[in-house]
Amino acid sequence: AVARDVARKARESVRRKGALELTGLPGKLADCQNSKQEGTELFIVEGDSAGGSAKQGRNREYQAVLPLRGKILNTYTNPNGAKKNINGNGNELRTKTLAKLISSNEIVTLINALGLDPKNDEIDLKDLRYGKVIIMTDADVDGSHIKALLLTFFNNKPFNKLIENGHVSIAQPPLFKINKGS
């Protein structure tokens, strides 16, 4: 009985220290000085070069910048495609979605920057580190695709709460460029 108890505790310890363990903020996140959620913004930008420009043009007091490299994983999971587990508890879809999230470094980085725990069925918006999450991608085909992939991520449970409560926005790139002089 004691050996079984020790083995169970060891398994739980390993399970708790998984890929989504919040071990601090991601290294490429340029955080803001204000630690309150209210009035703060997280700009999710496309790539390190856009991240550099965004960091230069931001108000570091309340605006944070997180550059993501490349296209993130499509996190859509078909709710009708999951069959009931043998146990009958129906957690296969949730497990499938969580496994998909963990498999992408960029998504784990994003989740850590947001300060949320995807293992919870219902996320607590008090844990959200920023009042607004703003998707800021290039005005090209790749930028549109990355924007769609990020919106797909935020549309999945439990992150859809962010959209429902008005925390997710999209920055619209300018449609015109004005040159003064020649």
Biotite code that builds the C-alpha atoms (Angstrom):
import biotite.structure as struc

atoms = struc.array([
    struc.Atom([0.000, 0.000, 0.000], chain_id="A", res_id=1, res_name="ALA", atom_name="CA", element="C"),
    struc.Atom([2.855, 2.386, 0.849], chain_id="A", res_id=2, res_name="VAL", atom_name="CA", element="C"),
    struc.Atom([4.650, 1.598, -2.435], chain_id="A", res_id=3, res_name="ALA", atom_name="CA", element="C"),
    struc.Atom([1.479, 2.289, -4.418], chain_id="A", res_id=4, res_name="ARG", atom_name="CA", element="C"),
    struc.Atom([1.007, 5.613, -2.607], chain_id="A", res_id=5, res_name="ASP", atom_name="CA", element="C"),
    struc.Atom([4.617, 6.652, -3.346], chain_id="A", res_id=6, res_name="VAL", atom_name="CA", element="C"),
    struc.Atom([4.223, 5.681, -7.035], chain_id="A", res_id=7, res_name="ALA", atom_name="CA", element="C"),
    struc.Atom([0.972, 7.657, -7.281], chain_id="A", res_id=8, res_name="ARG", atom_name="CA", element="C"),
    struc.Atom([2.597, 10.762, -5.751], chain_id="A", res_id=9, res_name="LYS", atom_name="CA", element="C"),
    struc.Atom([5.544, 10.447, -8.157], chain_id="A", res_id=10, res_name="ALA", atom_name="CA", element="C"),
    struc.Atom([3.160, 10.247, -11.143], chain_id="A", res_id=11, res_name="ARG", atom_name="CA", element="C"),
    struc.Atom([1.214, 13.321, -9.957], chain_id="A", res_id=12, res_name="GLU", atom_name="CA", element="C"),
    struc.Atom([4.453, 15.246, -9.451], chain_id="A", res_id=13, res_name="SER", atom_name="CA", element="C"),
    struc.Atom([5.570, 14.468, -13.007], chain_id="A", res_id=14, res_name="VAL", atom_name="CA", element="C"),
    struc.Atom([2.115, 15.320, -14.354], chain_id="A", res_id=15, res_name="ARG", atom_name="CA", element="C"),
    struc.Atom([2.087, 18.699, -12.563], chain_id="A", res_id=16, res_name="ARG", atom_name="CA", element="C"),
    struc.Atom([5.448, 19.736, -13.985], chain_id="A", res_id=17, res_name="LYS", atom_name="CA", element="C"),
    struc.Atom([4.350, 19.428, -17.624], chain_id="A", res_id=18, res_name="GLY", atom_name="CA", element="C"),
    struc.Atom([5.039, 21.576, -20.671], chain_id="A", res_id=19, res_name="ALA", atom_name="CA", element="C"),
    struc.Atom([2.451, 24.164, -19.652], chain_id="A", res_id=20, res_name="LEU", atom_name="CA", element="C"),
    struc.Atom([3.916, 24.765, -16.203], chain_id="A", res_id=21, res_name="GLU", atom_name="CA", element="C"),
    struc.Atom([4.099, 28.513, -15.641], chain_id="A", res_id=22, res_name="LEU", atom_name="CA", element="C"),
    struc.Atom([7.797, 28.903, -14.920], chain_id="A", res_id=23, res_name="THR", atom_name="CA", element="C"),
    struc.Atom([7.899, 32.652, -15.473], chain_id="A", res_id=24, res_name="GLY", atom_name="CA", element="C"),
    struc.Atom([7.465, 34.898, -18.453], chain_id="A", res_id=25, res_name="LEU", atom_name="CA", element="C"),
    struc.Atom([8.683, 33.945, -21.934], chain_id="A", res_id=26, res_name="PRO", atom_name="CA", element="C"),
    struc.Atom([12.103, 35.389, -22.809], chain_id="A", res_id=27, res_name="GLY", atom_name="CA", element="C"),
    struc.Atom([10.943, 37.145, -25.962], chain_id="A", res_id=28, res_name="LYS", atom_name="CA", element="C"),
    struc.Atom([8.079, 38.942, -24.221], chain_id="A", res_id=29, res_name="LEU", atom_name="CA", element="C"),
    struc.Atom([8.787, 42.658, -23.791], chain_id="A", res_id=30, res_name="ALA", atom_name="CA", element="C"),
    struc.Atom([6.566, 43.171, -20.755], chain_id="A", res_id=31, res_name="ASP", atom_name="CA", element="C"),
    struc.Atom([5.053, 46.461, -19.655], chain_id="A", res_id=32, res_name="CYS", atom_name="CA", element="C"),
    struc.Atom([5.886, 48.221, -16.394], chain_id="A", res_id=33, res_name="GLN", atom_name="CA", element="C"),
    struc.Atom([2.300, 48.200, -15.105], chain_id="A", res_id=34, res_name="ASN", atom_name="CA", element="C"),
    struc.Atom([1.472, 44.863, -13.473], chain_id="A", res_id=35, res_name="SER", atom_name="CA", element="C"),
    struc.Atom([-2.295, 45.479, -13.296], chain_id="A", res_id=36, res_name="LYS", atom_name="CA", element="C"),
    struc.Atom([-4.642, 43.910, -15.852], chain_id="A", res_id=37, res_name="GLN", atom_name="CA", element="C"),
    struc.Atom([-6.747, 47.043, -16.255], chain_id="A", res_id=38, res_name="GLU", atom_name="CA", element="C"),
    struc.Atom([-5.458, 49.351, -18.989], chain_id="A", res_id=39, res_name="GLY", atom_name="CA", element="C"),
    struc.Atom([-2.645, 47.069, -20.161], chain_id="A", res_id=40, res_name="THR", atom_name="CA", element="C"),
    struc.Atom([-2.277, 45.684, -23.682], chain_id="A", res_id=41, res_name="GLU", atom_name="CA", element="C"),
    struc.Atom([-0.411, 42.732, -25.156], chain_id="A", res_id=42, res_name="LEU", atom_name="CA", element="C"),
    struc.Atom([0.492, 43.101, -28.831], chain_id="A", res_id=43, res_name="PHE", atom_name="CA", element="C"),
    struc.Atom([1.010, 39.764, -30.563], chain_id="A", res_id=44, res_name="ILE", atom_name="CA", element="C"),
    struc.Atom([3.209, 40.540, -33.571], chain_id="A", res_id=45, res_name="VAL", atom_name="CA", element="C"),
    struc.Atom([4.471, 38.508, -36.492], chain_id="A", res_id=46, res_name="GLU", atom_name="CA", element="C"),
    struc.Atom([8.167, 37.777, -36.146], chain_id="A", res_id=47, res_name="GLY", atom_name="CA", element="C"),
    struc.Atom([11.167, 39.269, -34.390], chain_id="A", res_id=48, res_name="ASP", atom_name="CA", element="C"),
    struc.Atom([11.634, 42.196, -36.814], chain_id="A", res_id=49, res_name="SER", atom_name="CA", element="C"),
    struc.Atom([8.046, 43.369, -36.306], chain_id="A", res_id=50, res_name="ALA", atom_name="CA", element="C"),
    struc.Atom([8.617, 42.786, -32.594], chain_id="A", res_id=51, res_name="GLY", atom_name="CA", element="C"),
    struc.Atom([11.591, 45.167, -32.675], chain_id="A", res_id=52, res_name="GLY", atom_name="CA", element="C"),
    struc.Atom([9.565, 47.880, -34.411], chain_id="A", res_id=53, res_name="SER", atom_name="CA", element="C"),
    struc.Atom([6.623, 47.406, -32.059], chain_id="A", res_id=54, res_name="ALA", atom_name="CA", element="C"),
    struc.Atom([8.917, 47.602, -29.024], chain_id="A", res_id=55, res_name="LYS", atom_name="CA", element="C"),
    struc.Atom([10.312, 50.923, -30.274], chain_id="A", res_id=56, res_name="GLN", atom_name="CA", element="C"),
    struc.Atom([6.881, 52.426, -30.925], chain_id="A", res_id=57, res_name="GLY", atom_name="CA", element="C"),
    struc.Atom([5.069, 51.223, -27.806], chain_id="A", res_id=58, res_name="ARG", atom_name="CA", element="C"),
    struc.Atom([4.355, 52.962, -24.539], chain_id="A", res_id=59, res_name="ASN", atom_name="CA", element="C"),
    struc.Atom([6.334, 50.658, -22.256], chain_id="A", res_id=60, res_name="ARG", atom_name="CA", element="C"),
    struc.Atom([4.294, 51.714, -19.230], chain_id="A", res_id=61, res_name="GLU", atom_name="CA", element="C"),
    struc.Atom([1.186, 49.774, -20.324], chain_id="A", res_id=62, res_name="TYR", atom_name="CA", element="C"),
    struc.Atom([1.965, 48.040, -23.654], chain_id="A", res_id=63, res_name="GLN", atom_name="CA", element="C"),
    struc.Atom([3.705, 44.652, -23.902], chain_id="A", res_id=64, res_name="ALA", atom_name="CA", element="C"),
    struc.Atom([4.945, 43.022, -27.123], chain_id="A", res_id=65, res_name="VAL", atom_name="CA", element="C"),
    struc.Atom([5.144, 39.297, -27.858], chain_id="A", res_id=66, res_name="LEU", atom_name="CA", element="C"),
    struc.Atom([6.721, 38.348, -31.202], chain_id="A", res_id=67, res_name="PRO", atom_name="CA", element="C"),
    struc.Atom([5.676, 34.925, -32.516], chain_id="A", res_id=68, res_name="LEU", atom_name="CA", element="C"),
    struc.Atom([7.848, 33.157, -35.088], chain_id="A", res_id=69, res_name="ARG", atom_name="CA", element="C"),
    struc.Atom([6.164, 31.701, -38.145], chain_id="A", res_id=70, res_name="GLY", atom_name="CA", element="C"),
    struc.Atom([2.656, 30.374, -38.435], chain_id="A", res_id=71, res_name="LYS", atom_name="CA", element="C"),
    struc.Atom([1.263, 28.903, -35.246], chain_id="A", res_id=72, res_name="ILE", atom_name="CA", element="C"),
    struc.Atom([-0.369, 25.502, -35.143], chain_id="A", res_id=73, res_name="LEU", atom_name="CA", element="C"),
    struc.Atom([-4.024, 25.264, -36.163], chain_id="A", res_id=74, res_name="ASN", atom_name="CA", element="C"),
    struc.Atom([-5.658, 24.390, -32.834], chain_id="A", res_id=75, res_name="THR", atom_name="CA", element="C"),
    struc.Atom([-9.135, 23.657, -34.223], chain_id="A", res_id=76, res_name="TYR", atom_name="CA", element="C"),
    struc.Atom([-10.533, 20.396, -32.894], chain_id="A", res_id=77, res_name="THR", atom_name="CA", element="C"),
    struc.Atom([-13.744, 19.030, -34.355], chain_id="A", res_id=78, res_name="ASN", atom_name="CA", element="C"),
    struc.Atom([-16.178, 18.570, -31.443], chain_id="A", res_id=79, res_name="PRO", atom_name="CA", element="C"),
    struc.Atom([-18.175, 16.035, -33.487], chain_id="A", res_id=80, res_name="ASN", atom_name="CA", element="C"),
    struc.Atom([-15.051, 13.988, -34.287], chain_id="A", res_id=81, res_name="GLY", atom_name="CA", element="C"),
    struc.Atom([-14.354, 12.885, -30.704], chain_id="A", res_id=82, res_name="ALA", atom_name="CA", element="C"),
    struc.Atom([-15.848, 9.596, -29.578], chain_id="A", res_id=83, res_name="LYS", atom_name="CA", element="C"),
    struc.Atom([-16.773, 8.816, -25.995], chain_id="A", res_id=84, res_name="LYS", atom_name="CA", element="C"),
    struc.Atom([-14.006, 7.290, -23.915], chain_id="A", res_id=85, res_name="ASN", atom_name="CA", element="C"),
    struc.Atom([-14.281, 3.690, -22.786], chain_id="A", res_id=86, res_name="ILE", atom_name="CA", element="C"),
    struc.Atom([-14.888, 5.053, -19.286], chain_id="A", res_id=87, res_name="ASN", atom_name="CA", element="C"),
    struc.Atom([-17.760, 7.121, -20.683], chain_id="A", res_id=88, res_name="GLY", atom_name="CA", element="C"),
    struc.Atom([-16.492, 10.430, -19.267], chain_id="A", res_id=89, res_name="ASN", atom_name="CA", element="C"),
    struc.Atom([-16.184, 12.081, -22.721], chain_id="A", res_id=90, res_name="GLY", atom_name="CA", element="C"),
    struc.Atom([-12.898, 13.902, -22.026], chain_id="A", res_id=91, res_name="ASN", atom_name="CA", element="C"),
    struc.Atom([-11.300, 12.772, -25.293], chain_id="A", res_id=92, res_name="GLU", atom_name="CA", element="C"),
    struc.Atom([-11.917, 16.123, -27.030], chain_id="A", res_id=93, res_name="LEU", atom_name="CA", element="C"),
    struc.Atom([-10.440, 18.062, -24.110], chain_id="A", res_id=94, res_name="ARG", atom_name="CA", element="C"),
    struc.Atom([-7.375, 15.783, -23.987], chain_id="A", res_id=95, res_name="THR", atom_name="CA", element="C"),
    struc.Atom([-6.951, 16.030, -27.758], chain_id="A", res_id=96, res_name="LYS", atom_name="CA", element="C"),
    struc.Atom([-7.104, 19.830, -27.650], chain_id="A", res_id=97, res_name="THR", atom_name="CA", element="C"),
    struc.Atom([-4.685, 20.059, -24.711], chain_id="A", res_id=98, res_name="LEU", atom_name="CA", element="C"),
    struc.Atom([-2.225, 17.712, -26.453], chain_id="A", res_id=99, res_name="ALA", atom_name="CA", element="C"),
    struc.Atom([-2.394, 19.899, -29.550], chain_id="A", res_id=100, res_name="LYS", atom_name="CA", element="C"),
    struc.Atom([-1.705, 23.057, -27.510], chain_id="A", res_id=101, res_name="LEU", atom_name="CA", element="C"),
    struc.Atom([1.280, 21.512, -25.722], chain_id="A", res_id=102, res_name="ILE", atom_name="CA", element="C"),
    struc.Atom([2.842, 20.360, -29.015], chain_id="A", res_id=103, res_name="SER", atom_name="CA", element="C"),
    struc.Atom([3.471, 23.944, -30.180], chain_id="A", res_id=104, res_name="SER", atom_name="CA", element="C"),
    struc.Atom([6.198, 26.022, -28.523], chain_id="A", res_id=105, res_name="ASN", atom_name="CA", element="C"),
    struc.Atom([4.692, 29.269, -29.829], chain_id="A", res_id=106, res_name="GLU", atom_name="CA", element="C"),
    struc.Atom([1.285, 28.480, -28.320], chain_id="A", res_id=107, res_name="ILE", atom_name="CA", element="C"),
    struc.Atom([2.838, 27.508, -24.966], chain_id="A", res_id=108, res_name="VAL", atom_name="CA", element="C"),
    struc.Atom([4.740, 30.830, -25.073], chain_id="A", res_id=109, res_name="THR", atom_name="CA", element="C"),
    struc.Atom([1.483, 32.696, -25.763], chain_id="A", res_id=110, res_name="LEU", atom_name="CA", element="C"),
    struc.Atom([-0.380, 30.902, -22.946], chain_id="A", res_id=111, res_name="ILE", atom_name="CA", element="C"),
    struc.Atom([2.450, 31.645, -20.501], chain_id="A", res_id=112, res_name="ASN", atom_name="CA", element="C"),
    struc.Atom([2.486, 35.318, -21.537], chain_id="A", res_id=113, res_name="ALA", atom_name="CA", element="C"),
    struc.Atom([-1.278, 35.531, -20.931], chain_id="A", res_id=114, res_name="LEU", atom_name="CA", element="C"),
    struc.Atom([-0.820, 34.020, -17.464], chain_id="A", res_id=115, res_name="GLY", atom_name="CA", element="C"),
    struc.Atom([-3.625, 31.493, -17.943], chain_id="A", res_id=116, res_name="LEU", atom_name="CA", element="C"),
    struc.Atom([-3.797, 27.774, -17.180], chain_id="A", res_id=117, res_name="ASP", atom_name="CA", element="C"),
    struc.Atom([-5.329, 25.793, -20.080], chain_id="A", res_id=118, res_name="PRO", atom_name="CA", element="C"),
    struc.Atom([-5.620, 22.673, -17.888], chain_id="A", res_id=119, res_name="LYS", atom_name="CA", element="C"),
    struc.Atom([-8.606, 24.250, -16.128], chain_id="A", res_id=120, res_name="ASN", atom_name="CA", element="C"),
    struc.Atom([-11.984, 23.672, -17.771], chain_id="A", res_id=121, res_name="ASP", atom_name="CA", element="C"),
    struc.Atom([-12.918, 27.252, -16.953], chain_id="A", res_id=122, res_name="GLU", atom_name="CA", element="C"),
    struc.Atom([-10.178, 29.880, -16.917], chain_id="A", res_id=123, res_name="ILE", atom_name="CA", element="C"),
    struc.Atom([-10.373, 32.661, -14.373], chain_id="A", res_id=124, res_name="ASP", atom_name="CA", element="C"),
    struc.Atom([-10.131, 36.018, -16.175], chain_id="A", res_id=125, res_name="LEU", atom_name="CA", element="C"),
    struc.Atom([-8.645, 37.526, -12.997], chain_id="A", res_id=126, res_name="LYS", atom_name="CA", element="C"),
    struc.Atom([-5.477, 35.566, -13.861], chain_id="A", res_id=127, res_name="ASP", atom_name="CA", element="C"),
    struc.Atom([-5.230, 37.255, -17.288], chain_id="A", res_id=128, res_name="LEU", atom_name="CA", element="C"),
    struc.Atom([-2.137, 39.479, -17.228], chain_id="A", res_id=129, res_name="ARG", atom_name="CA", element="C"),
    struc.Atom([-3.411, 42.034, -19.789], chain_id="A", res_id=130, res_name="TYR", atom_name="CA", element="C"),
    struc.Atom([-6.706, 43.845, -20.246], chain_id="A", res_id=131, res_name="GLY", atom_name="CA", element="C"),
    struc.Atom([-6.475, 43.666, -24.042], chain_id="A", res_id=132, res_name="LYS", atom_name="CA", element="C"),
    struc.Atom([-4.794, 41.185, -26.347], chain_id="A", res_id=133, res_name="VAL", atom_name="CA", element="C"),
    struc.Atom([-4.212, 42.804, -29.733], chain_id="A", res_id=134, res_name="ILE", atom_name="CA", element="C"),
    struc.Atom([-3.324, 40.726, -32.787], chain_id="A", res_id=135, res_name="ILE", atom_name="CA", element="C"),
    struc.Atom([-1.063, 42.823, -35.013], chain_id="A", res_id=136, res_name="MET", atom_name="CA", element="C"),
    struc.Atom([0.015, 41.024, -38.194], chain_id="A", res_id=137, res_name="THR", atom_name="CA", element="C"),
    struc.Atom([1.269, 42.187, -41.587], chain_id="A", res_id=138, res_name="ASP", atom_name="CA", element="C"),
    struc.Atom([-1.177, 43.296, -44.291], chain_id="A", res_id=139, res_name="ALA", atom_name="CA", element="C"),
    struc.Atom([-0.293, 40.361, -46.556], chain_id="A", res_id=140, res_name="ASP", atom_name="CA", element="C"),
    struc.Atom([-1.503, 36.813, -47.168], chain_id="A", res_id=141, res_name="VAL", atom_name="CA", element="C"),
    struc.Atom([0.731, 35.297, -44.486], chain_id="A", res_id=142, res_name="ASP", atom_name="CA", element="C"),
    struc.Atom([-0.354, 37.941, -41.967], chain_id="A", res_id=143, res_name="GLY", atom_name="CA", element="C"),
    struc.Atom([-4.013, 37.169, -42.680], chain_id="A", res_id=144, res_name="SER", atom_name="CA", element="C"),
    struc.Atom([-3.344, 33.456, -42.215], chain_id="A", res_id=145, res_name="HIS", atom_name="CA", element="C"),
    struc.Atom([-1.545, 34.001, -38.885], chain_id="A", res_id=146, res_name="ILE", atom_name="CA", element="C"),
    struc.Atom([-4.410, 36.249, -37.752], chain_id="A", res_id=147, res_name="LYS", atom_name="CA", element="C"),
    struc.Atom([-6.924, 33.488, -38.612], chain_id="A", res_id=148, res_name="ALA", atom_name="CA", element="C"),
    struc.Atom([-4.830, 30.879, -36.751], chain_id="A", res_id=149, res_name="LEU", atom_name="CA", element="C"),
    struc.Atom([-4.633, 33.104, -33.656], chain_id="A", res_id=150, res_name="LEU", atom_name="CA", element="C"),
    struc.Atom([-8.388, 33.725, -33.761], chain_id="A", res_id=151, res_name="LEU", atom_name="CA", element="C"),
    struc.Atom([-8.900, 29.946, -34.036], chain_id="A", res_id=152, res_name="THR", atom_name="CA", element="C"),
    struc.Atom([-6.756, 29.509, -30.922], chain_id="A", res_id=153, res_name="PHE", atom_name="CA", element="C"),
    struc.Atom([-8.784, 32.129, -29.016], chain_id="A", res_id=154, res_name="PHE", atom_name="CA", element="C"),
    struc.Atom([-12.047, 30.559, -30.225], chain_id="A", res_id=155, res_name="ASN", atom_name="CA", element="C"),
    struc.Atom([-11.246, 27.225, -28.513], chain_id="A", res_id=156, res_name="ASN", atom_name="CA", element="C"),
    struc.Atom([-12.413, 26.472, -24.997], chain_id="A", res_id=157, res_name="LYS", atom_name="CA", element="C"),
    struc.Atom([-11.373, 27.731, -22.471], chain_id="A", res_id=158, res_name="PRO", atom_name="CA", element="C"),
    struc.Atom([-9.808, 30.751, -24.269], chain_id="A", res_id=159, res_name="PHE", atom_name="CA", element="C"),
    struc.Atom([-13.082, 31.730, -25.979], chain_id="A", res_id=160, res_name="ASN", atom_name="CA", element="C"),
    struc.Atom([-13.912, 33.530, -22.722], chain_id="A", res_id=161, res_name="LYS", atom_name="CA", element="C"),
    struc.Atom([-11.382, 36.195, -23.761], chain_id="A", res_id=162, res_name="LEU", atom_name="CA", element="C"),
    struc.Atom([-13.304, 36.901, -26.979], chain_id="A", res_id=163, res_name="ILE", atom_name="CA", element="C"),
    struc.Atom([-16.700, 36.776, -25.225], chain_id="A", res_id=164, res_name="GLU", atom_name="CA", element="C"),
    struc.Atom([-15.529, 39.340, -22.652], chain_id="A", res_id=165, res_name="ASN", atom_name="CA", element="C"),
    struc.Atom([-13.987, 41.735, -25.202], chain_id="A", res_id=166, res_name="GLY", atom_name="CA", element="C"),
    struc.Atom([-10.320, 41.102, -24.380], chain_id="A", res_id=167, res_name="HIS", atom_name="CA", element="C"),
    struc.Atom([-9.216, 40.198, -27.953], chain_id="A", res_id=168, res_name="VAL", atom_name="CA", element="C"),
    struc.Atom([-8.810, 42.840, -30.685], chain_id="A", res_id=169, res_name="SER", atom_name="CA", element="C"),
    struc.Atom([-7.233, 43.045, -34.117], chain_id="A", res_id=170, res_name="ILE", atom_name="CA", element="C"),
    struc.Atom([-5.039, 45.972, -35.190], chain_id="A", res_id=171, res_name="ALA", atom_name="CA", element="C"),
    struc.Atom([-5.938, 46.969, -38.745], chain_id="A", res_id=172, res_name="GLN", atom_name="CA", element="C"),
    struc.Atom([-2.855, 47.971, -40.771], chain_id="A", res_id=173, res_name="PRO", atom_name="CA", element="C"),
    struc.Atom([-3.089, 51.271, -42.624], chain_id="A", res_id=174, res_name="PRO", atom_name="CA", element="C"),
    struc.Atom([-4.596, 51.081, -46.096], chain_id="A", res_id=175, res_name="LEU", atom_name="CA", element="C"),
    struc.Atom([-2.732, 54.117, -47.430], chain_id="A", res_id=176, res_name="PHE", atom_name="CA", element="C"),
    struc.Atom([0.790, 55.504, -47.270], chain_id="A", res_id=177, res_name="LYS", atom_name="CA", element="C"),
    struc.Atom([1.439, 59.215, -47.559], chain_id="A", res_id=178, res_name="ILE", atom_name="CA", element="C"),
    struc.Atom([4.798, 60.539, -48.766], chain_id="A", res_id=179, res_name="ASN", atom_name="CA", element="C"),
    struc.Atom([5.703, 64.150, -48.246], chain_id="A", res_id=180, res_name="LYS", atom_name="CA", element="C"),
    struc.Atom([7.947, 65.640, -50.919], chain_id="A", res_id=181, res_name="GLY", atom_name="CA", element="C"),
    struc.Atom([9.499, 63.503, -53.626], chain_id="A", res_id=182, res_name="SER", atom_name="CA", element="C"),
])
